[in-house]
């Protein structure tokens, strides 16, 4: 990383990634790594703090708590290239005639955009109003939207009604996101998000988890399901050595989306 000058957005993405990997990293160390001044990194951290992605500490910064995640709009600003690659690779697992369940999220949002750009005779069941709006104009895609109470920060419907509605259907595949992934399984920051993901996993023949590299090894408040319930994980780079045990048994299958 040292010696390569990053633009502001890329640098801030890397700051979040570094903090996920090393929560005790200091601003001075980040400045040396990126080849910029400590004042530049402080401005980056201040901006990320305003977005809710990190919190300032004495001499450094830390990722947000186990029970907090920025809004969907905020998450869409980061790791755009990585998520685009994940989406492009993930749609290769979709066949004509498939029924898909897709939960609301930033990475799954890139997935449905890629799906909408292609002509596939598929049915998509989703709790995301945003996903439905993206998929709806494609006449080859049938969209079914889950009822429930609407959470604006996630642009999706949640609650018992969503889980009950999903039990009426079966799907070939579920494509879900998560706040983190450890050897325990995928996790997220709130029960509401986890309920929807669990219901989709239960009603699908196979589940694919779409997570960028910063989520590997990341801890969230609540475990969604055992690791064995996930068929494959599509991510944007090879995992660091410390998180490779997640894939040691070959389930879930690790799929790395190639760089352009």
C-alpha positions in Angstrom: 0.0 0.0 0.0 2.9 2.4 0.9 4.0 4.5 -2.0 0.7 4.3 -3.9 -1.3 7.5 -3.7 -5.0 6.9 -3.3 -7.8 9.3 -4.0 -9.9 10.5 -1.1 -12.7 7.9 -1.5 -10.4 5.0 -2.0 -8.4 6.1 1.0 -11.5 6.2 3.2 -12.5 2.8 2.1 -9.1 1.5 3.1 -9.3 3.2 6.4 -12.5 1.3 7.2 -10.9 -1.9 6.0 -7.8 -1.4 8.1 -9.9 -0.7 11.2 -11.9 -3.9 10.7 -8.6 -5.9 10.5 -6.9 -4.0 13.3 -9.2 -2.1 15.6 -6.3 -0.5 17.5 -4.6 1.1 14.5 -3.5 4.7 15.1 -3.9 7.7 12.8 -0.1 8.1 12.6 0.2 4.6 11.3 -2.5 5.1 8.7 -0.8 8.3 7.5 2.4 6.4 7.0 0.7 3.6 5.2 -1.1 5.9 2.8 1.8 8.3 2.3 -0.2 11.3 3.5 -0.2 13.7 6.5 -1.8 12.9 9.8 -4.1 15.9 9.3 -5.4 14.4 6.0 -6.2 11.1 7.8 -7.9 13.0 10.7 -10.1 14.7 8.1 -10.9 11.3 6.6 -11.7 9.9 10.0 -13.9 12.9 10.9 -15.9 12.4 7.6 -16.3 8.7 8.3 -17.4 9.5 11.8 -20.1 11.8 10.5 -21.2 8.9 8.2 -21.4 6.6 11.2 -18.8 4.2 9.8 -16.2 4.8 12.5 -15.8 6.5 15.9 -12.9 8.7 17.0 -10.6 7.5 19.8 -7.7 9.1 21.5 -5.0 9.1 18.8 -6.9 6.9 16.5 -10.3 5.5 15.4 -12.4 2.4 15.8 -15.1 0.7 13.8 -18.6 1.2 15.0 -20.2 -1.1 17.6 -21.5 -4.6 17.2 -25.0 -3.3 17.2 -24.7 -0.4 14.8 -24.4 -0.2 11.0 -24.6 2.9 8.8 -27.7 3.4 6.7 -28.0 1.8 3.3 -27.5 5.2 1.6 -24.2 5.6 3.5 -23.1 2.0 2.7 -23.7 2.5 -1.0 -20.9 5.1 -1.1 -18.1 2.6 -0.3 -16.4 -0.3 -2.0 -18.3 0.3 -5.2 -15.8 -1.5 -7.5 -15.5 -4.4 -5.2 -19.3 -4.9 -4.9 -19.7 -4.5 -8.6 -17.3 -7.4 -9.2 -19.1 -9.5 -6.6 -22.4 -8.9 -8.3 -21.0 -9.7 -11.8 -19.7 -13.0 -10.5 -22.8 -13.9 -8.5 -25.2 -13.6 -11.4 -23.3 -16.5 -13.0 -25.0 -18.8 -10.5 -28.5 -17.8 -11.7 -30.2 -19.9 -14.4 -33.3 -19.1 -16.5 -36.5 -20.1 -14.7 -35.0 -19.7 -11.2 -36.9 -18.3 -8.2 -34.6 -16.1 -6.1 -34.9 -14.6 -2.7 -32.8 -11.4 -2.2 -32.7 -9.4 1.0 -32.2 -5.6 1.2 -28.6 -4.4 1.4 -25.8 -2.6 -0.4 -24.0 -5.6 -1.9 -27.3 -7.3 -2.9 -28.3 -3.9 -4.4 -25.4 -4.3 -6.8 -26.4 -7.8 -7.5 -30.0 -6.9 -8.5 -28.6 -4.1 -10.8 -26.5 -6.6 -12.6 -29.5 -9.0 -12.8 -31.7 -6.3 -14.1 -29.2 -5.5 -16.9 -29.5 -9.0 -18.3 -32.4 -10.8 -19.9 -33.3 -13.7 -17.7 -36.7 -15.3 -17.1 -36.5 -15.3 -13.3 -38.7 -14.6 -10.3 -37.3 -12.5 -7.5 -38.9 -12.3 -4.0 -37.5 -9.5 -2.0 -38.1 -7.3 1.1 -36.4 -4.4 -0.6 -38.4 -1.6 -2.2 -35.3 -0.4 -3.9 -34.5 -3.8 -5.4 -38.1 -4.0 -6.7 -37.8 -0.6 -8.4 -34.5 -1.7 -10.1 -35.8 -5.0 -11.3 -39.4 -4.0 -12.2 -38.6 -2.4 -15.6 -37.1 -5.6 -16.9 -40.1 -7.5 -18.4 -38.3 -10.9 -18.1 -38.2 -10.6 -14.3 -41.2 -11.2 -12.1 -40.9 -9.3 -8.8 -42.7 -10.2 -5.6 -42.4 -7.7 -2.7 -42.8 -8.8 0.9 -45.3 -7.0 3.1 -44.3 -5.6 6.5 -43.4 -2.4 8.2 -41.0 -0.2 6.3 -37.6 0.8 7.6 -36.4 3.8 5.6 -32.7 3.5 6.5 -32.7 0.0 5.0 -35.3 0.7 2.2 -37.0 -2.5 3.1 -39.8 -4.2 4.9 -39.3 -6.1 8.2 -41.1 -7.8 11.0 -43.1 -11.0 11.5 -45.2 -10.4 8.4 -42.1 -10.7 6.2 -41.1 -14.1 7.6 -44.7 -15.4 7.4 -45.0 -14.2 3.8 -41.8 -15.9 2.8 -43.0 -19.2 4.2 -45.6 -19.3 1.4 -42.8 -19.7 -1.2 -40.0 -21.9 -2.2 -36.9 -20.7 -4.0 -34.0 -22.2 -5.9 -31.5 -19.7 -4.4 -31.3 -17.1 -1.7 -28.8 -14.3 -2.2 -28.2 -12.4 1.0 -25.7 -10.0 2.5 -24.3 -9.9 6.1 -22.5 -7.5 8.4 -19.8 -10.1 9.0 -18.7 -13.7 8.6 -16.8 -15.8 11.1 -16.4 -19.6 11.7 -19.7 -19.4 13.7 -21.5 -18.2 10.5 -22.7 -15.0 9.0 -23.9 -12.3 11.4 -25.6 -8.9 11.4 -26.3 -6.0 13.7 -30.0 -6.4 14.5 -32.6 -9.1 15.0 -34.9 -7.6 12.4 -32.3 -8.0 9.6 -31.4 -11.5 10.8 -35.0 -12.7 10.8 -35.5 -11.9 7.2 -32.2 -13.6 6.2 -33.1 -16.7 8.2 -36.5 -17.0 6.6 -35.0 -16.8 3.1 -32.3 -19.4 3.9 -34.9 -21.8 5.2 -37.1 -21.5 2.1 -34.3 -21.7 -0.5 -32.6 -24.8 -1.8 -29.2 -23.1 -1.8 -27.9 -19.9 -0.2 -25.1 -17.6 -1.6 -23.6 -15.0 0.7 -22.4 -11.8 -0.9 -19.8 -10.0 1.2 -16.9 -7.7 0.5 -13.5 -8.5 2.0 -14.0 -6.2 5.0 -16.8 -8.4 6.3 -14.6 -11.5 6.6 -13.8 -12.1 10.2 -16.1 -9.2 11.2 -18.2 -9.7 14.3 -21.8 -8.5 14.6 -24.4 -8.7 17.4 -26.3 -11.7 16.2 -25.4 -14.9 14.3 -27.8 -15.5 11.4 -27.2 -19.2 10.9 -24.5 -21.9 11.1 -21.8 -21.7 8.6 -23.0 -25.1 7.1 -26.2 -23.4 6.0 -24.3 -21.3 3.4 -23.4 -23.0 0.2 -21.0 -20.4 -1.1 -19.5 -17.0 -0.4 -18.8 -14.6 -3.2 -16.2 -11.9 -2.2 -13.8 -9.6 -3.9 -10.4 -10.9 -2.8 -8.6 -13.8 -1.3 -9.2 -13.9 2.5 -6.4 -13.0 4.9 -4.7 -15.9 6.6 -6.4 -15.3 9.9 -9.9 -15.8 8.4 -9.0 -18.7 6.0 -10.3 -21.3 8.5 -13.8 -20.1 7.7 -13.4 -22.0 4.4 -11.1 -24.8 5.6 -13.7 -27.6 5.2 -14.8 -26.5 1.7 -18.2 -25.4 2.9 -19.0 -22.8 2.2 -17.4 -22.7 -1.2 -15.2 -19.7 -1.6 -15.7 -17.7 -4.9 -13.4 -14.8 -5.5 -14.6 -12.2 -8.0 -11.6 -11.4 -10.3 -10.3 -7.9 -10.5 -10.8 -6.1 -13.8 
